[in-house]
Amino acid sequence: MEFRPRLLSAASGEKSRPLASPSRFSAETRRLTPREIEVLTWAARGKSAGEIAEILNISKRTVNAHVVSAVQRLGAVNRTHAVAIAVRDRLIDM
């Protein structure tokens, strides 16, 4: 049996539904740009957006834009989730 996280909506009384699963997103959607991979790799190593900006010589705002894009492409809910998906799917190395 495979573990599938579920989102519960207690306020609406709805039954739980699966969170984003890899099959929901096509390979094209899940493809990351080289810069998104680079940003997520540094994030996986514990760097903040400001630190990543300094390392890559780009603005913090640009780092955050790459993170947001990667989160959307991977169907993640936040930066940490995007990193976890990228590591799981071997899109980034730690």
C-alpha positions, 0 to 999 in steps of 0.5 A, spaced: 500 500 500 502 506 497 502 512 502 498 518 499 497 524 503 490 527 503 488 534 505 482 534 509 477 540 509 473 540 516 470 546 515 466 544 509 465 537 511 468 534 505 471 527 505 479 527 504 482 528 497 489 526 495 494 532 494 498 533 488 500 526 485 506 526 480 501 522 475 497 529 475 502 533 472 505 531 465 513 530 464 513 537 460 509 540 466 514 537 471 521 539 467 525 545 470 529 550 467 536 550 469 536 556 473 530 553 477 534 546 478 540 551 481 535 555 485 532 548 488 539 545 489 541 551 493 535 551 497 536 543 499 542 545 502 539 550 506 540 556 503 535 562 504 533 566 498 538 572 500 544 567 500 542 564 494 541 571 490 548 572 493 551 566 490 548 566 483 549 574 483 541 575 482 536 579 486 532 576 491 526 577 488 528 573 482 530 567 486 523 567 489 520 568 482 524 561 480 522 558 486 515 560 485 515 557 478 518 551 480 513 550 485 508 550 480 511 546 475 512 540 480 505 541 483 508 543 490 505 547 495 511 550 498 518 551 497 520 545 502 515 541 498 518 543 491 525 541 494 522 534 496 519 532 490 525 534 486 530 530 490 525 524 490 524 525 482 532 526 482 531 532 479 536 535 483 542 532 487 544 534 494 
